[in-house]
Amino acid sequence: TKGKAEFVNFSFDVKIEGKNVPRATDLMLHNDKNTPPFPLIQGPVVAAPGSEQAKCLICNKTI
């Protein structure tokens, strides 16, 4: 649970002091390569097309 965290990839065209720079959305390995970064693996949430009238999620009545 106290393993090292390291980036899997990083920016190839941005460098600081001659080293490539990891970005906020780059994949990482945590706990010494033991656990995947689940927030980045989860697929995007896609919004469903809206209906003409909004309905209550609990009672299904028109709002």
PDBQT receptor file of N, H, CA, C and O in Angstrom, charges set to zero:
ATOM      1  N   THR A   1       0.808  -1.203   0.000  1.00  0.00    +0.000 N 
ATOM      2  CA  THR A   1       0.000   0.000   0.000  1.00  0.00    +0.000 C 
ATOM      3  C   THR A   1       0.850   1.265   0.000  1.00  0.00    +0.000 C 
ATOM      4  O   THR A   1       0.321   2.368  -0.140  1.00  0.00    +0.000 OA
ATOM      5  N   LYS A   2       2.131   1.118   0.152  1.00  0.00    +0.000 N 
ATOM      6  H   LYS A   2       2.561   0.222   0.265  1.00  0.00    +0.000 HD
ATOM      7  CA  LYS A   2       2.993   2.295   0.145  1.00  0.00    +0.000 C 
ATOM      8  C   LYS A   2       4.015   2.202  -0.970  1.00  0.00    +0.000 C 
ATOM      9  O   LYS A   2       5.142   2.682  -0.844  1.00  0.00    +0.000 OA
ATOM     10  N   GLY A   3       3.601   1.573  -2.074  1.00  0.00    +0.000 N 
ATOM     11  H   GLY A   3       2.686   1.184  -2.176  1.00  0.00    +0.000 HD
ATOM     12  CA  GLY A   3       4.511   1.426  -3.199  1.00  0.00    +0.000 C 
ATOM     13  C   GLY A   3       4.674   2.713  -3.986  1.00  0.00    +0.000 C 
ATOM     14  O   GLY A   3       3.962   3.694  -3.772  1.00  0.00    +0.000 OA
ATOM     15  N   LYS A   4       5.607   2.683  -4.877  1.00  0.00    +0.000 N 
ATOM     16  H   LYS A   4       6.186   1.886  -5.050  1.00  0.00    +0.000 HD
ATOM     17  CA  LYS A   4       5.942   3.834  -5.698  1.00  0.00    +0.000 C 
ATOM     18  C   LYS A   4       4.889   4.044  -6.790  1.00  0.00    +0.000 C 
ATOM     19  O   LYS A   4       4.366   3.072  -7.335  1.00  0.00    +0.000 OA
ATOM     20  N   ALA A   5       4.575   5.292  -7.113  1.00  0.00    +0.000 N 
ATOM     21  H   ALA A   5       5.000   6.082  -6.670  1.00  0.00    +0.000 HD
ATOM     22  CA  ALA A   5       3.692   5.640  -8.225  1.00  0.00    +0.000 C 
ATOM     23  C   ALA A   5       4.551   6.232  -9.335  1.00  0.00    +0.000 C 
ATOM     24  O   ALA A   5       5.420   7.068  -9.086  1.00  0.00    +0.000 OA
ATOM     25  N   GLU A   6       4.297   5.785 -10.567  1.00  0.00    +0.000 N 
ATOM     26  H   GLU A   6       3.592   5.106 -10.770  1.00  0.00    +0.000 HD
ATOM     27  CA  GLU A   6       5.076   6.314 -11.688  1.00  0.00    +0.000 C 
ATOM     28  C   GLU A   6       4.208   6.423 -12.930  1.00  0.00    +0.000 C 
ATOM     29  O   GLU A   6       3.244   5.677 -13.100  1.00  0.00    +0.000 OA
ATOM     30  N   PHE A   7       4.566   7.361 -13.791  1.00  0.00    +0.000 N 
ATOM     31  H   PHE A   7       5.349   7.967 -13.652  1.00  0.00    +0.000 HD
ATOM     32  CA  PHE A   7       3.820   7.583 -15.025  1.00  0.00    +0.000 C 
ATOM     33  C   PHE A   7       4.176   6.532 -16.063  1.00  0.00    +0.000 C 
ATOM     34  O   PHE A   7       5.330   6.118 -16.173  1.00  0.00    +0.000 OA
ATOM     35  N   VAL A   8       3.163   6.100 -16.834  1.00  0.00    +0.000 N 
ATOM     36  H   VAL A   8       2.225   6.437 -16.745  1.00  0.00    +0.000 HD
ATOM     37  CA  VAL A   8       3.367   5.148 -17.915  1.00  0.00    +0.000 C 
ATOM     38  C   VAL A   8       3.790   5.889 -19.182  1.00  0.00    +0.000 C 
ATOM     39  O   VAL A   8       4.673   5.430 -19.906  1.00  0.00    +0.000 OA
ATOM     40  N   ASN A   9       3.164   7.029 -19.447  1.00  0.00    +0.000 N 
ATOM     41  H   ASN A   9       2.446   7.402 -18.858  1.00  0.00    +0.000 HD
ATOM     42  CA  ASN A   9       3.540   7.843 -20.607  1.00  0.00    +0.000 C 
ATOM     43  C   ASN A   9       3.590   9.310 -20.199  1.00  0.00    +0.000 C 
ATOM     44  O   ASN A   9       3.226   9.674 -19.081  1.00  0.00    +0.000 OA
ATOM     45  N   PHE A  10       4.048  10.140 -21.126  1.00  0.00    +0.000 N 
ATOM     46  H   PHE A  10       4.344   9.845 -22.035  1.00  0.00    +0.000 HD
ATOM     47  CA  PHE A  10       4.265  11.555 -20.825  1.00  0.00    +0.000 C 
ATOM     48  C   PHE A  10       4.342  12.315 -22.133  1.00  0.00    +0.000 C 
ATOM     49  O   PHE A  10       4.308  11.716 -23.208  1.00  0.00    +0.000 OA
ATOM     50  N   SER A  11       4.446  13.620 -22.047  1.00  0.00    +0.000 N 
ATOM     51  H   SER A  11       4.473  14.107 -21.174  1.00  0.00    +0.000 HD
ATOM     52  CA  SER A  11       4.540  14.458 -23.239  1.00  0.00    +0.000 C 
ATOM     53  C   SER A  11       5.908  14.284 -23.886  1.00  0.00    +0.000 C 
ATOM     54  O   SER A  11       6.939  14.351 -23.216  1.00  0.00    +0.000 OA
ATOM     55  N   PHE A  12       5.901  14.060 -25.202  1.00  0.00    +0.000 N 
ATOM     56  H   PHE A  12       5.064  14.006 -25.746  1.00  0.00    +0.000 HD
ATOM     57  CA  PHE A  12       7.164  13.894 -25.915  1.00  0.00    +0.000 C 
ATOM     58  C   PHE A  12       7.699  15.211 -26.467  1.00  0.00    +0.000 C 
ATOM     59  O   PHE A  12       8.877  15.311 -26.808  1.00  0.00    +0.000 OA
ATOM     60  N   ASP A  13       6.828  16.229 -26.556  1.00  0.00    +0.000 N 
ATOM     61  H   ASP A  13       5.871  16.148 -26.280  1.00  0.00    +0.000 HD
ATOM     62  CA  ASP A  13       7.282  17.486 -27.144  1.00  0.00    +0.000 C 
ATOM     63  C   ASP A  13       7.477  18.612 -26.128  1.00  0.00    +0.000 C 
ATOM     64  O   ASP A  13       7.962  19.685 -26.487  1.00  0.00    +0.000 OA
ATOM     65  N   VAL A  14       7.109  18.385 -24.874  1.00  0.00    +0.000 N 
ATOM     66  H   VAL A  14       6.715  17.513 -24.582  1.00  0.00    +0.000 HD
ATOM     67  CA  VAL A  14       7.337  19.382 -23.826  1.00  0.00    +0.000 C 
ATOM     68  C   VAL A  14       8.386  18.821 -22.874  1.00  0.00    +0.000 C 
ATOM     69  O   VAL A  14       8.257  17.702 -22.376  1.00  0.00    +0.000 OA
ATOM     70  N   LYS A  15       9.421  19.612 -22.631  1.00  0.00    +0.000 N 
ATOM     71  H   LYS A  15       9.526  20.520 -23.036  1.00  0.00    +0.000 HD
ATOM     72  CA  LYS A  15      10.499  19.151 -21.749  1.00  0.00    +0.000 C 
ATOM     73  C   LYS A  15      10.840  20.234 -20.736  1.00  0.00    +0.000 C 
ATOM     74  O   LYS A  15      10.787  21.426 -21.037  1.00  0.00    +0.000 OA
ATOM     75  N   ILE A  16      11.187  19.804 -19.542  1.00  0.00    +0.000 N 
ATOM     76  H   ILE A  16      11.230  18.835 -19.297  1.00  0.00    +0.000 HD
ATOM     77  CA  ILE A  16      11.675  20.702 -18.499  1.00  0.00    +0.000 C 
ATOM     78  C   ILE A  16      13.010  20.145 -18.044  1.00  0.00    +0.000 C 
ATOM     79  O   ILE A  16      13.109  18.981 -17.654  1.00  0.00    +0.000 OA
ATOM     80  N   GLU A  17      14.018  20.967 -18.096  1.00  0.00    +0.000 N 
ATOM     81  H   GLU A  17      13.938  21.912 -18.414  1.00  0.00    +0.000 HD
ATOM     82  CA  GLU A  17      15.382  20.566 -17.744  1.00  0.00    +0.000 C 
ATOM     83  C   GLU A  17      15.809  19.316 -18.506  1.00  0.00    +0.000 C 
ATOM     84  O   GLU A  17      16.504  18.453 -17.969  1.00  0.00    +0.000 OA
ATOM     85  N   GLY A  18      15.380  19.232 -19.776  1.00  0.00    +0.000 N 
ATOM     86  H   GLY A  18      14.816  19.933 -20.212  1.00  0.00    +0.000 HD
ATOM     87  CA  GLY A  18      15.782  18.131 -20.644  1.00  0.00    +0.000 C 
ATOM     88  C   GLY A  18      15.012  16.835 -20.460  1.00  0.00    +0.000 C 
ATOM     89  O   GLY A  18      15.311  15.846 -21.129  1.00  0.00    +0.000 OA
ATOM     90  N   LYS A  19      14.025  16.815 -19.566  1.00  0.00    +0.000 N 
ATOM     91  H   LYS A  19      13.782  17.619 -19.023  1.00  0.00    +0.000 HD
ATOM     92  CA  LYS A  19      13.245  15.596 -19.329  1.00  0.00    +0.000 C 
ATOM     93  C   LYS A  19      11.809  15.793 -19.800  1.00  0.00    +0.000 C 
ATOM     94  O   LYS A  19      11.256  16.887 -19.687  1.00  0.00    +0.000 OA
ATOM     95  N   ASN A  20      11.205  14.725 -20.332  1.00  0.00    +0.000 N 
ATOM     96  H   ASN A  20      11.654  13.836 -20.424  1.00  0.00    +0.000 HD
ATOM     97  CA  ASN A  20       9.816  14.794 -20.767  1.00  0.00    +0.000 C 
ATOM     98  C   ASN A  20       8.908  15.028 -19.566  1.00  0.00    +0.000 C 
ATOM     99  O   ASN A  20       9.218  14.607 -18.452  1.00  0.00    +0.000 OA
ATOM    100  N   VAL A  21       7.774  15.710 -19.804  1.00  0.00    +0.000 N 
ATOM    101  H   VAL A  21       7.522  16.053 -20.709  1.00  0.00    +0.000 HD
ATOM    102  CA  VAL A  21       6.900  16.142 -18.722  1.00  0.00    +0.000 C 
ATOM    103  C   VAL A  21       5.627  15.294 -18.687  1.00  0.00    +0.000 C 
ATOM    104  O   VAL A  21       4.949  15.175 -19.707  1.00  0.00    +0.000 OA
ATOM    105  N   PRO A  22       5.287  14.699 -17.537  1.00  0.00    +0.000 N 
ATOM    106  CA  PRO A  22       3.998  14.002 -17.426  1.00  0.00    +0.000 C 
ATOM    107  C   PRO A  22       2.862  15.015 -17.340  1.00  0.00    +0.000 C 
ATOM    108  O   PRO A  22       3.021  16.096 -16.772  1.00  0.00    +0.000 OA
ATOM    109  N   ARG A  23       1.712  14.654 -17.909  1.00  0.00    +0.000 N 
ATOM    110  H   ARG A  23       1.582  13.776 -18.370  1.00  0.00    +0.000 HD
ATOM    111  CA  ARG A  23       0.543  15.528 -17.903  1.00  0.00    +0.000 C 
ATOM    112  C   ARG A  23      -0.490  15.002 -16.914  1.00  0.00    +0.000 C 
ATOM    113  O   ARG A  23      -0.392  13.861 -16.462  1.00  0.00    +0.000 OA
ATOM    114  N   ALA A  24      -1.472  15.819 -16.577  1.00  0.00    +0.000 N 
ATOM    115  H   ALA A  24      -1.552  16.746 -16.944  1.00  0.00    +0.000 HD
ATOM    116  CA  ALA A  24      -2.476  15.441 -15.575  1.00  0.00    +0.000 C 
ATOM    117  C   ALA A  24      -3.301  14.234 -16.005  1.00  0.00    +0.000 C 
ATOM    118  O   ALA A  24      -3.750  13.468 -15.152  1.00  0.00    +0.000 OA
ATOM    119  N   THR A  25      -3.511  14.044 -17.307  1.00  0.00    +0.000 N 
ATOM    120  H   THR A  25      -3.146  14.666 -18.000  1.00  0.00    +0.000 HD
ATOM    121  CA  THR A  25      -4.355  12.940 -17.772  1.00  0.00    +0.000 C 
ATOM    122  C   THR A  25      -3.558  11.714 -18.202  1.00  0.00    +0.000 C 
ATOM    123  O   THR A  25      -4.152  10.752 -18.689  1.00  0.00    +0.000 OA
ATOM    124  N   ASP A  26      -2.248  11.712 -18.042  1.00  0.00    +0.000 N 
ATOM    125  H   ASP A  26      -1.766  12.494 -17.646  1.00  0.00    +0.000 HD
ATOM    126  CA  ASP A  26      -1.431  10.556 -18.418  1.00  0.00    +0.000 C 
ATOM    127  C   ASP A  26      -1.654   9.403 -17.444  1.00  0.00    +0.000 C 
ATOM    128  O   ASP A  26      -1.845   9.612 -16.246  1.00  0.00    +0.000 OA
ATOM    129  N   LEU A  27      -1.627   8.188 -17.978  1.00  0.00    +0.000 N 
ATOM    130  H   LEU A  27      -1.472   8.018 -18.951  1.00  0.00    +0.000 HD
ATOM    131  CA  LEU A  27      -1.814   7.005 -17.141  1.00  0.00    +0.000 C 
ATOM    132  C   LEU A  27      -0.653   6.825 -16.176  1.00  0.00    +0.000 C 
ATOM    133  O   LEU A  27       0.498   7.132 -16.489  1.00  0.00    +0.000 OA
ATOM    134  N   MET A  28      -0.984   6.322 -14.997  1.00  0.00    +0.000 N 
ATOM    135  H   MET A  28      -1.919   6.073 -14.742  1.00  0.00    +0.000 HD
ATOM    136  CA  MET A  28       0.023   6.049 -13.976  1.00  0.00    +0.000 C 
ATOM    137  C   MET A  28      -0.150   4.636 -13.456  1.00  0.00    +0.000 C 
ATOM    138  O   MET A  28      -1.238   4.064 -13.526  1.00  0.00    +0.000 OA
ATOM    139  N   LEU A  29       0.924   4.081 -12.939  1.00  0.00    +0.000 N 
ATOM    140  H   LEU A  29       1.808   4.546 -12.883  1.00  0.00    +0.000 HD
ATOM    141  CA  LEU A  29       0.872   2.833 -12.193  1.00  0.00    +0.000 C 
ATOM    142  C   LEU A  29       1.100   3.193 -10.731  1.00  0.00    +0.000 C 
ATOM    143  O   LEU A  29       2.025   3.934 -10.400  1.00  0.00    +0.000 OA
ATOM    144  N   HIS A  30       0.247   2.661  -9.862  1.00  0.00    +0.000 N 
ATOM    145  H   HIS A  30      -0.505   2.059 -10.131  1.00  0.00    +0.000 HD
ATOM    146  CA  HIS A  30       0.316   2.988  -8.440  1.00  0.00    +0.000 C 
ATOM    147  C   HIS A  30       0.708   1.759  -7.634  1.00  0.00    +0.000 C 
ATOM    148  O   HIS A  30       0.582   0.631  -8.110  1.00  0.00    +0.000 OA
ATOM    149  N   ASN A  31       1.173   1.974  -6.437  1.00  0.00    +0.000 N 
ATOM    150  H   ASN A  31       1.275   2.891  -6.050  1.00  0.00    +0.000 HD
ATOM    151  CA  ASN A  31       1.480   0.903  -5.491  1.00  0.00    +0.000 C 
ATOM    152  C   ASN A  31       2.456  -0.099  -6.105  1.00  0.00    +0.000 C 
ATOM    153  O   ASN A  31       2.225  -1.307  -6.076  1.00  0.00    +0.000 OA
ATOM    154  N   ASP A  32       3.527   0.411  -6.648  1.00  0.00    +0.000 N 
ATOM    155  H   ASP A  32       3.715   1.393  -6.672  1.00  0.00    +0.000 HD
ATOM    156  CA  ASP A  32       4.580  -0.408  -7.253  1.00  0.00    +0.000 C 
ATOM    157  C   ASP A  32       4.025  -1.332  -8.343  1.00  0.00    +0.000 C 
ATOM    158  O   ASP A  32       4.260  -2.540  -8.332  1.00  0.00    +0.000 OA
ATOM    159  N   LYS A  33       3.281  -0.733  -9.284  1.00  0.00    +0.000 N 
ATOM    160  H   LYS A  33       3.089   0.249  -9.292  1.00  0.00    +0.000 HD
ATOM    161  CA  LYS A  33       2.694  -1.415 -10.455  1.00  0.00    +0.000 C 
ATOM    162  C   LYS A  33       1.647  -2.458 -10.071  1.00  0.00    +0.000 C 
ATOM    163  O   LYS A  33       1.534  -3.492 -10.730  1.00  0.00    +0.000 OA
ATOM    164  N   ASN A  34       0.887  -2.199  -9.018  1.00  0.00    +0.000 N 
ATOM    165  H   ASN A  34       0.979  -1.360  -8.483  1.00  0.00    +0.000 HD
ATOM    166  CA  ASN A  34      -0.074  -3.179  -8.542  1.00  0.00    +0.000 C 
ATOM    167  C   ASN A  34      -1.518  -2.857  -8.907  1.00  0.00    +0.000 C 
ATOM    168  O   ASN A  34      -2.289  -3.777  -9.177  1.00  0.00    +0.000 OA
ATOM    169  N   THR A  35      -1.908  -1.597  -8.926  1.00  0.00    +0.000 N 
ATOM    170  H   THR A  35      -1.282  -0.849  -8.706  1.00  0.00    +0.000 HD
ATOM    171  CA  THR A  35      -3.309  -1.260  -9.160  1.00  0.00    +0.000 C 
ATOM    172  C   THR A  35      -3.456  -0.325 -10.349  1.00  0.00    +0.000 C 
ATOM    173  O   THR A  35      -2.639   0.582 -10.513  1.00  0.00    +0.000 OA
ATOM    174  N   PRO A  36      -4.480  -0.516 -11.191  1.00  0.00    +0.000 N 
ATOM    175  CA  PRO A  36      -4.691   0.379 -12.328  1.00  0.00    +0.000 C 
ATOM    176  C   PRO A  36      -5.373   1.672 -11.891  1.00  0.00    +0.000 C 
ATOM    177  O   PRO A  36      -6.038   1.694 -10.856  1.00  0.00    +0.000 OA
ATOM    178  N   PRO A  37      -5.222   2.733 -12.649  1.00  0.00    +0.000 N 
ATOM    179  CA  PRO A  37      -5.881   4.007 -12.336  1.00  0.00    +0.000 C 
ATOM    180  C   PRO A  37      -7.334   3.983 -12.816  1.00  0.00    +0.000 C 
ATOM    181  O   PRO A  37      -7.615   4.437 -13.925  1.00  0.00    +0.000 OA
ATOM    182  N   PHE A  38      -8.249   3.473 -12.020  1.00  0.00    +0.000 N 
ATOM    183  H   PHE A  38      -8.021   3.104 -11.119  1.00  0.00    +0.000 HD
ATOM    184  CA  PHE A  38      -9.625   3.263 -12.443  1.00  0.00    +0.000 C 
ATOM    185  C   PHE A  38     -10.348   4.507 -12.946  1.00  0.00    +0.000 C 
ATOM    186  O   PHE A  38     -11.121   4.381 -13.896  1.00  0.00    +0.000 OA
ATOM    187  N   PRO A  39     -10.156   5.708 -12.379  1.00  0.00    +0.000 N 
ATOM    188  CA  PRO A  39     -10.869   6.865 -12.942  1.00  0.00    +0.000 C 
ATOM    189  C   PRO A  39     -10.523   7.116 -14.406  1.00  0.00    +0.000 C 
ATOM    190  O   PRO A  39     -11.360   7.624 -15.152  1.00  0.00    +0.000 OA
ATOM    191  N   LEU A  40      -9.332   6.778 -14.826  1.00  0.00    +0.000 N 
ATOM    192  H   LEU A  40      -8.652   6.365 -14.220  1.00  0.00    +0.000 HD
ATOM    193  CA  LEU A  40      -8.964   6.999 -16.219  1.00  0.00    +0.000 C 
ATOM    194  C   LEU A  40      -9.381   5.845 -17.113  1.00  0.00    +0.000 C 
ATOM    195  O   LEU A  40      -9.536   6.033 -18.319  1.00  0.00    +0.000 OA
ATOM    196  N   ILE A  41      -9.566   4.663 -16.560  1.00  0.00    +0.000 N 
ATOM    197  H   ILE A  41      -9.441   4.510 -15.579  1.00  0.00    +0.000 HD
ATOM    198  CA  ILE A  41      -9.985   3.511 -17.349  1.00  0.00    +0.000 C 
ATOM    199  C   ILE A  41     -11.488   3.553 -17.612  1.00  0.00    +0.000 C 
ATOM    200  O   ILE A  41     -11.947   3.055 -18.640  1.00  0.00    +0.000 OA
ATOM    201  N   GLN A  42     -12.255   4.138 -16.700  1.00  0.00    +0.000 N 
ATOM    202  H   GLN A  42     -11.881   4.542 -15.865  1.00  0.00    +0.000 HD
ATOM    203  CA  GLN A  42     -13.706   4.186 -16.852  1.00  0.00    +0.000 C 
ATOM    204  C   GLN A  42     -14.062   4.948 -18.120  1.00  0.00    +0.000 C 
ATOM    205  O   GLN A  42     -13.494   6.004 -18.396  1.00  0.00    +0.000 OA
ATOM    206  N   GLY A  43     -14.990   4.418 -18.880  1.00  0.00    +0.000 N 
ATOM    207  H   GLY A  43     -15.452   3.560 -18.655  1.00  0.00    +0.000 HD
ATOM    208  CA  GLY A  43     -15.423   5.051 -20.124  1.00  0.00    +0.000 C 
ATOM    209  C   GLY A  43     -16.161   6.350 -19.867  1.00  0.00    +0.000 C 
ATOM    210  O   GLY A  43     -16.614   6.599 -18.750  1.00  0.00    +0.000 OA
ATOM    211  N   PRO A  44     -16.285   7.182 -20.896  1.00  0.00    +0.000 N 
ATOM    212  CA  PRO A  44     -16.981   8.457 -20.729  1.00  0.00    +0.000 C 
ATOM    213  C   PRO A  44     -18.480   8.253 -20.516  1.00  0.00    +0.000 C 
ATOM    214  O   PRO A  44     -19.064   7.302 -21.036  1.00  0.00    +0.000 OA
ATOM    215  N   VAL A  45     -19.080   9.130 -19.766  1.00  0.00    +0.000 N 
ATOM    216  H   VAL A  45     -18.606   9.902 -19.343  1.00  0.00    +0.000 HD
ATOM    217  CA  VAL A  45     -20.520   9.101 -19.553  1.00  0.00    +0.000 C 
ATOM    218  C   VAL A  45     -21.161   9.874 -20.695  1.00  0.00    +0.000 C 
ATOM    219  O   VAL A  45     -20.805  11.025 -20.949  1.00  0.00    +0.000 OA
ATOM    220  N   VAL A  46     -22.105   9.243 -21.381  1.00  0.00    +0.000 N 
ATOM    221  H   VAL A  46     -22.394   8.308 -21.174  1.00  0.00    +0.000 HD
ATOM    222  CA  VAL A  46     -22.746   9.867 -22.533  1.00  0.00    +0.000 C 
ATOM    223  C   VAL A  46     -24.162  10.257 -22.149  1.00  0.00    +0.000 C 
ATOM    224  O   VAL A  46     -24.911   9.445 -21.606  1.00  0.00    +0.000 OA
ATOM    225  N   ALA A  47     -24.526  11.494 -22.431  1.00  0.00    +0.000 N 
ATOM    226  H   ALA A  47     -23.918  12.153 -22.873  1.00  0.00    +0.000 HD
ATOM    227  CA  ALA A  47     -25.864  11.972 -22.111  1.00  0.00    +0.000 C 
ATOM    228  C   ALA A  47     -26.875  11.417 -23.105  1.00  0.00    +0.000 C 
ATOM    229  O   ALA A  47     -26.610  11.350 -24.305  1.00  0.00    +0.000 OA
ATOM    230  N   ALA A  48     -28.030  11.022 -22.595  1.00  0.00    +0.000 N 
ATOM    231  H   ALA A  48     -28.245  11.077 -21.620  1.00  0.00    +0.000 HD
ATOM    232  CA  ALA A  48     -29.111  10.537 -23.453  1.00  0.00    +0.000 C 
ATOM    233  C   ALA A  48     -29.867  11.734 -24.018  1.00  0.00    +0.000 C 
ATOM    234  O   ALA A  48     -29.920  12.785 -23.379  1.00  0.00    +0.000 OA
ATOM    235  N   PRO A  49     -30.448  11.591 -25.197  1.00  0.00    +0.000 N 
ATOM    236  CA  PRO A  49     -31.218  12.706 -25.750  1.00  0.00    +0.000 C 
ATOM    237  C   PRO A  49     -32.392  13.049 -24.834  1.00  0.00    +0.000 C 
ATOM    238  O   PRO A  49     -33.029  12.158 -24.272  1.00  0.00    +0.000 OA
ATOM    239  N   GLY A  50     -32.671  14.323 -24.691  1.00  0.00    +0.000 N 
ATOM    240  H   GLY A  50     -32.154  15.047 -25.148  1.00  0.00    +0.000 HD
ATOM    241  CA  GLY A  50     -33.721  14.770 -23.787  1.00  0.00    +0.000 C 
ATOM    242  C   GLY A  50     -35.108  14.566 -24.360  1.00  0.00    +0.000 C 
ATOM    243  O   GLY A  50     -35.302  14.582 -25.576  1.00  0.00    +0.000 OA
ATOM    244  N   SER A  51     -36.077  14.372 -23.466  1.00  0.00    +0.000 N 
ATOM    245  H   SER A  51     -35.919  14.359 -22.478  1.00  0.00    +0.000 HD
ATOM    246  CA  SER A  51     -37.470  14.284 -23.903  1.00  0.00    +0.000 C 
ATOM    247  C   SER A  51     -38.074  15.680 -23.835  1.00  0.00    +0.000 C 
ATOM    248  O   SER A  51     -37.460  16.604 -23.300  1.00  0.00    +0.000 OA
ATOM    249  N   GLU A  52     -39.262  15.828 -24.372  1.00  0.00    +0.000 N 
ATOM    250  H   GLU A  52     -39.760  15.078 -24.807  1.00  0.00    +0.000 HD
ATOM    251  CA  GLU A  52     -39.881  17.151 -24.409  1.00  0.00    +0.000 C 
ATOM    252  C   GLU A  52     -40.275  17.633 -23.019  1.00  0.00    +0.000 C 
ATOM    253  O   GLU A  52     -40.182  18.825 -22.727  1.00  0.00    +0.000 OA
ATOM    254  N   GLN A  53     -40.713  16.716 -22.162  1.00  0.00    +0.000 N 
ATOM    255  H   GLN A  53     -40.788  15.748 -22.400  1.00  0.00    +0.000 HD
ATOM    256  CA  GLN A  53     -41.098  17.100 -20.813  1.00  0.00    +0.000 C 
ATOM    257  C   GLN A  53     -40.271  16.295 -19.814  1.00  0.00    +0.000 C 
ATOM    258  O   GLN A  53     -40.133  15.078 -19.937  1.00  0.00    +0.000 OA
ATOM    259  N   ALA A  54     -39.732  16.993 -18.835  1.00  0.00    +0.000 N 
ATOM    260  H   ALA A  54     -39.844  17.982 -18.736  1.00  0.00    +0.000 HD
ATOM    261  CA  ALA A  54     -38.929  16.323 -17.813  1.00  0.00    +0.000 C 
ATOM    262  C   ALA A  54     -39.835  15.538 -16.873  1.00  0.00    +0.000 C 
ATOM    263  O   ALA A  54     -40.944  15.969 -16.556  1.00  0.00    +0.000 OA
ATOM    264  N   LYS A  55     -39.345  14.369 -16.427  1.00  0.00    +0.000 N 
ATOM    265  H   LYS A  55     -38.444  14.019 -16.685  1.00  0.00    +0.000 HD
ATOM    266  CA  LYS A  55     -40.115  13.532 -15.511  1.00  0.00    +0.000 C 
ATOM    267  C   LYS A  55     -39.311  13.299 -14.239  1.00  0.00    +0.000 C 
ATOM    268  O   LYS A  55     -38.081  13.247 -14.260  1.00  0.00    +0.000 OA
ATOM    269  N   CYS A  56     -40.032  13.159 -13.136  1.00  0.00    +0.000 N 
ATOM    270  H   CYS A  56     -41.031  13.201 -13.119  1.00  0.00    +0.000 HD
ATOM    271  CA  CYS A  56     -39.414  12.864 -11.847  1.00  0.00    +0.000 C 
ATOM    272  C   CYS A  56     -38.814  11.464 -11.896  1.00  0.00    +0.000 C 
ATOM    273  O   CYS A  56     -39.463  10.527 -12.361  1.00  0.00    +0.000 OA
ATOM    274  N   LEU A  57     -37.586  11.318 -11.422  1.00  0.00    +0.000 N 
ATOM    275  H   LEU A  57     -37.059  12.079 -11.045  1.00  0.00    +0.000 HD
ATOM    276  CA  LEU A  57     -36.928  10.022 -11.442  1.00  0.00    +0.000 C 
ATOM    277  C   LEU A  57     -37.530   9.038 -10.444  1.00  0.00    +0.000 C 
ATOM    278  O   LEU A  57     -37.367   7.827 -10.592  1.00  0.00    +0.000 OA
ATOM    279  N   ILE A  58     -38.219   9.545  -9.434  1.00  0.00    +0.000 N 
ATOM    280  H   ILE A  58     -38.352  10.529  -9.313  1.00  0.00    +0.000 HD
ATOM    281  CA  ILE A  58     -38.775   8.680  -8.392  1.00  0.00    +0.000 C 
ATOM    282  C   ILE A  58     -40.202   8.236  -8.729  1.00  0.00    +0.000 C 
ATOM    283  O   ILE A  58     -40.500   7.041  -8.723  1.00  0.00    +0.000 OA
ATOM    284  N   CYS A  59     -41.078   9.193  -9.020  1.00  0.00    +0.000 N 
ATOM    285  H   CYS A  59     -40.836  10.164  -9.025  1.00  0.00    +0.000 HD
ATOM    286  CA  CYS A  59     -42.489   8.844  -9.239  1.00  0.00    +0.000 C 
ATOM    287  C   CYS A  59     -42.886   8.849 -10.715  1.00  0.00    +0.000 C 
ATOM    288  O   CYS A  59     -44.007   8.463 -11.045  1.00  0.00    +0.000 OA
ATOM    289  N   ASN A  60     -42.006   9.270 -11.595  1.00  0.00    +0.000 N 
ATOM    290  H   ASN A  60     -41.095   9.584 -11.327  1.00  0.00    +0.000 HD
ATOM    291  CA  ASN A  60     -42.225   9.286 -13.045  1.00  0.00    +0.000 C 
ATOM    292  C   ASN A  60     -43.331  10.248 -13.481  1.00  0.00    +0.000 C 
ATOM    293  O   ASN A  60     -43.878  10.100 -14.574  1.00  0.00    +0.000 OA
ATOM    294  N   LYS A  61     -43.666  11.231 -12.641  1.00  0.00    +0.000 N 
ATOM    295  H   LYS A  61     -43.222  11.351 -11.753  1.00  0.00    +0.000 HD
ATOM    296  CA  LYS A  61     -44.655  12.248 -13.012  1.00  0.00    +0.000 C 
ATOM    297  C   LYS A  61     -43.960  13.371 -13.767  1.00  0.00    +0.000 C 
ATOM    298  O   LYS A  61     -42.775  13.632 -13.555  1.00  0.00    +0.000 OA
ATOM    299  N   THR A  62     -44.700  14.030 -14.645  1.00  0.00    +0.000 N 
ATOM    300  H   THR A  62     -45.662  13.817 -14.816  1.00  0.00    +0.000 HD
ATOM    301  CA  THR A  62     -44.162  15.160 -15.390  1.00  0.00    +0.000 C 
ATOM    302  C   THR A  62     -43.910  16.321 -14.438  1.00  0.00    +0.000 C 
ATOM    303  O   THR A  62     -44.753  16.652 -13.603  1.00  0.00    +0.000 OA
ATOM    304  N   ILE A  63     -42.746  16.930 -14.574  1.00  0.00    +0.000 N 
ATOM    305  H   ILE A  63     -42.062  16.661 -15.252  1.00  0.00    +0.000 HD
ATOM    306  CA  ILE A  63     -42.376  18.049 -13.696  1.00  0.00    +0.000 C 
ATOM    307  C   ILE A  63     -42.864  19.340 -14.304  1.00  0.00    +0.000 C 
ATOM    308  O   ILE A  63     -42.659  20.409 -13.729  1.00  0.00    +0.000 OA
TER     309      ILE A  63
